[in-house]
């Protein structure tokens, strides 16, 4: 199963697991609702699928430019909720782990 197939097929499970893990690890500022935690995650996962399926060959890391409007909105929204850069980075780490976990254990 390709990464795109994995994310496409298990997007909702990945997003749900992401919220559960962020709440369990107490990564978000106090009072942030579940709906605010999941906000842009499904669309961001869709963008990952689009990028992976449209990529032609290997790309050097310096070629990766800020093209995700969803990621910019997500970062801005997190900033207004009281996140700092470390918290946002840890959240993306949780999302990465949730994607890998969905592939490793079949969802």
C-alpha positions in Angstrom: 0.0 0.0 0.0 1.4 3.4 -1.0 1.5 6.4 1.4 -1.2 8.1 -0.6 -3.4 5.0 -0.5 -2.9 4.7 3.3 -3.7 8.3 4.0 -6.7 8.4 1.6 -8.1 5.1 3.0 -7.6 5.9 6.6 -7.8 9.7 6.7 -10.6 9.9 9.3 -9.0 7.3 11.5 -5.7 9.2 11.4 -7.4 12.5 12.2 -9.3 10.9 15.1 -6.2 9.2 16.5 -4.4 12.5 16.2 -6.9 14.3 18.4 -7.0 11.5 20.9 -3.2 11.5 21.2 -2.9 15.3 21.4 -5.5 15.3 24.2 -3.9 12.3 26.0 -0.4 13.9 25.9 -1.9 17.3 27.0 -0.2 19.1 24.1 -2.8 21.7 23.5 -3.5 24.8 25.6 -6.2 24.4 28.2 -9.8 24.7 26.9 -9.1 23.9 23.2 -12.1 21.9 22.0 -11.9 18.7 19.9 -13.3 20.5 16.9 -10.5 23.1 17.1 -7.9 20.3 17.4 -9.1 18.5 14.3 -9.8 21.7 12.3 -7.5 21.6 9.3 -6.1 18.1 9.8 -8.3 16.3 7.2 -7.6 18.9 4.5 -3.9 18.8 5.3 -3.9 15.0 4.9 -5.6 15.5 1.6 -2.8 17.9 0.6 -0.2 15.3 1.5 -1.9 12.8 -0.8 -2.0 15.4 -3.6 1.6 16.2 -3.2 2.7 12.5 -3.0 0.7 11.5 -6.1 1.8 14.5 -8.1 5.5 14.4 -7.3 7.6 13.6 -10.2 10.7 11.8 -9.0 12.8 12.8 -6.1 12.9 16.3 -4.9 15.7 17.9 -2.9 14.7 19.2 0.5 15.5 22.8 -0.5 12.9 22.4 -3.3 10.2 21.9 -0.7 8.6 25.3 -0.5 5.7 26.7 1.6 2.8 25.8 -0.7 0.2 24.6 1.7 -2.5 27.2 2.4 -4.0 24.7 4.9 -0.7 24.5 6.8 -0.5 28.3 7.0 -4.1 28.6 8.2 -3.5 25.8 10.7 -0.4 27.5 12.1 -2.1 30.8 12.4 -5.1 29.3 14.1 -2.8 27.4 16.5 -0.9 30.7 17.3 -4.2 32.4 18.2 -5.1 29.5 20.5 -1.9 30.0 22.5 0.4 27.4 21.0 4.1 28.1 20.7 6.4 26.8 18.0 7.5 23.8 20.2 3.8 22.8 20.7 3.0 23.1 17.1 6.1 21.1 16.1 5.2 18.4 18.6 1.6 18.3 17.2 3.0 17.6 13.7 5.2 14.9 15.2 2.0 13.3 16.6 0.4 13.5 13.2 3.4 11.8 11.6 3.3 9.1 14.3 -0.5 8.5 13.7 0.1 8.1 9.9 2.9 5.6 10.5 0.9 3.8 13.1 -2.1 3.5 10.7 0.2 1.8 8.2 1.9 -0.5 10.8 -1.2 -1.9 12.4 -3.6 -1.6 9.6 -5.5 1.4 11.1 
